[in-house]
Structures are given as structure tokens and as C-alpha cells.
Amino acid sequence: MQDESKIVDAIDDIIMGKNVKRFVHDLQFNGGDLSKVFAGRLLDAGFIETTVGQVEVGFDERVAAFLLRDSKAYFGWVFNERFTEKRSRKLFGSEIRNGKGDWAIQIPFNSREKIFVKYPEKLGMELDGNFVLE
């Protein structure tokens, strides 16, 4: 029971950005997959399960999000990437980057893949570095 409590506390720290960097976290522990536990803790923390297309976000805003895929939790943002005044796209972009410096995982607005977002809390696009969700 105490080990389970420590696991839940560690998951909560990841979700809230306390004592750990949000990036990508392996959800396998002692031969088991903690993805369902992580998803439940996201819901308890006020995240909702949705798709990128359903998230309302302005051009100068971003929404914190997690993608659970292949027993890993990827932290990232839902935002609008603006190319020109008339051309933009809404997407989930992971904090983890590829060799070119682009988001290693990108999910477009028309994907049906589920993500968890801290919605309707929105942050400005200029924010960089560590932060803690309340």
C-alpha cells in the first residue's frame, strides 16, 4: 500500500511539474503498465480527455497537454503555429524534440488521437522554462 502511495505521489509530481521536468516519462514499473493510473490521475488533476481539434486556443495562447502512447507520457502543448497572417495550423507539439529542433511528436487538429489537456487554463506563448500548474 505504501509503494502504491509513492507511485501515485510520483505521478502527481510529474503531472503538476513539481520536482521533475515535464518531458517524456516511461510508465512501465515492475513489469506493469501504469498508463491507466496516469490517465486517472490526470482526470483527478482537472485534465480532460479530448482531441486537438476540440481544444479552443487563441493565436497567442497554449494549453498544457499530455499524450499517453506506448506506455509513455509525453508532455507538450496545444497551440496554433502561425506561418503567415493567413496561414496557420493547430497542433499538439511535444516538449521532446527531434534532431532538427522540431517537435518529435506532432498531432494535427484533424487527428482522432486522444490527449489530456488542462483546459480551460491557457498560458501565453512567450512562457518558457519550468512552471507549476495550480
ZIDA-V862098 format. One record per backbone hydrogen bond with DSSP energy under -1.0 kcal/mol. CO is the residue of the C=O (numbers start at 1). NH is the residue of the N-H. E is the energy in kcal/mol with one decimal. If there is no record, write none. Layout:
BEGIN
co=CO nh=NH e=E
co=CO nh=NH e=E
END
This chain:
BEGIN
co=1 nh=5 e=-1.9
co=2 nh=6 e=-2.1
co=3 nh=7 e=-2.1
co=4 nh=8 e=-2.4
co=5 nh=9 e=-2.4
co=6 nh=10 e=-2.3
co=7 nh=11 e=-2.5
co=8 nh=12 e=-2.7
co=9 nh=13 e=-2.1
co=10 nh=14 e=-1.9
co=11 nh=15 e=-2.6
co=12 nh=16 e=-2.6
co=13 nh=17 e=-1.0
co=13 nh=18 e=-2.0
co=16 nh=133 e=-1.2
co=23 nh=75 e=-3.0
co=25 nh=73 e=-2.6
co=27 nh=34 e=-3.6
co=29 nh=32 e=-2.1
co=32 nh=29 e=-2.6
co=34 nh=38 e=-2.9
co=35 nh=39 e=-2.6
co=36 nh=40 e=-2.2
co=37 nh=41 e=-2.3
co=38 nh=42 e=-2.2
co=39 nh=43 e=-2.1
co=40 nh=44 e=-2.2
co=41 nh=45 e=-1.6
co=42 nh=47 e=-2.5
co=43 nh=46 e=-1.5
co=48 nh=117 e=-2.4
co=50 nh=115 e=-2.8
co=52 nh=55 e=-1.5
co=58 nh=61 e=-1.3
co=60 nh=125 e=-1.3
co=62 nh=123 e=-2.9
co=63 nh=78 e=-2.2
co=64 nh=118 e=-2.3
co=65 nh=76 e=-2.5
co=66 nh=116 e=-2.7
co=67 nh=74 e=-3.1
co=71 nh=27 e=-3.1
co=72 nh=69 e=-2.2
co=73 nh=25 e=-2.2
co=74 nh=67 e=-2.5
co=75 nh=95 e=-2.9
co=76 nh=65 e=-2.3
co=77 nh=93 e=-2.5
co=78 nh=63 e=-2.1
co=79 nh=91 e=-2.5
co=81 nh=89 e=-1.9
co=87 nh=83 e=-2.7
co=87 nh=84 e=-2.0
co=89 nh=81 e=-3.4
co=90 nh=109 e=-1.2
co=91 nh=79 e=-2.2
co=92 nh=107 e=-2.1
co=93 nh=77 e=-2.1
co=96 nh=104 e=-2.6
co=98 nh=101 e=-1.7
co=102 nh=98 e=-2.6
co=105 nh=94 e=-2.1
co=107 nh=92 e=-2.3
co=108 nh=111 e=-1.7
co=115 nh=50 e=-2.7
co=116 nh=66 e=-2.6
co=117 nh=48 e=-2.4
co=117 nh=119 e=-1.4
co=123 nh=62 e=-2.1
co=124 nh=127 e=-1.1
END
